[in-house]
């Protein structure tokens, strides 16, 4: 998990630097929504396109399970867990130990269930039992696992997110829409497979014949559908999660992609609105309206660029230094600016060593007409130490000759 830290902090710094939408023709007014707090985030650049009380702390309910899944993915990446590992289900992690009426995957004590099936259970049908079983396997208890969740989000740079257990049942869990939307962006960056193997699934088949135990044998095919109705019905939506407890109201984290654009919507604290068929229906209506507004008014583009590396160097142990971009080489703009959008690379022809990794050596400038809309730094991708005395002397004369030859022309 520590390997994610520099990248995570860097991305969060980038989000802070691009917190306002690009200037340009004003988009249509965002729709009025029921939720007490909301954020619409552009996934490619981290630009916040819309917010309503974005820093209001609200219990996330089952949105907590995305943080649980982030920890699980991190454990898998570290080699301490395998998706194929079979977990023996403890009686403490299934009904009736879990509160009546809460979302369940319908685990039973003694079942041997793969880690991947438990991940699907937590992501798709919001199984509190699945979250508990994963937490117990990794940390031994929900409390110990919550400490790991908190450590993880702190390492990612978040200060307002707090967890006391992995399922979201507790009202003592807390997030803000701003941080949670940023977390969703990082979650998809760190675990690009998650959308395809978990959150976009329309249903899971569970339990299956291999999950039979002494007091229960599954009969026939048992289908459990995704609790996120937007995955089932909104064009381009492939995640992420819904949640509800009385103390928070109706919560949603949704992401959708159309063409080159992907947006993330987080709404927290929706009411039980009877006028829309209940809070769950209103939650989906709000999410759909905000995504419709985003796709209707903004577009993410990646204009063609001239190649920007490797860069010629003098006096170094190598003749060139590789170049990388600090942020995604894309921009999200109001659709009215799309036709005139241009991008150009600004970079010297050469540099002198030594050069430290991460040194700013140029930039990509995005503009429309005479308006600069975004700048993305270009950085040295690796350290380039100074060369030996023979390289220094050679390059001194080669560089001097190049200057003389250039003046001659």
ABEGO torsion letter per residue (X at the ends): XAAAAAAAAAAAAAAAAAABBBBEBBBBBBBBBABABBBBBBAAAGBBABBBGAABBBBAEAAAAAAAAAAAAAAAAAGABBAABBBBBBAAABOAABBBGBBBAGBBBGBBBBAAAAAAAAAAAGBAAAAAAAAAAAAGBAAAAAAAAAAAAAAAGBAABBBABAAGABAABBBBAAAAAAAAAAAAAABAAAAAAAAABABBBOBBAAABBAABBBBEBBBBBBABAAAAABBGBAOABBBBBAAAEBBBBBBBBBEABBBBBBBBGBBBBAAAGEAAAAAAAAAAAAAAAAAAABBBBBBBBBBAOBBBBBGBABABBBBBBABBBBBBBBAAAAAABBBBBBBBABBBOBBBBGBBAEBBBBBBEABBABBBBBBBABBBBBBBAAAAAAAAAAAAAAAAAAAAX
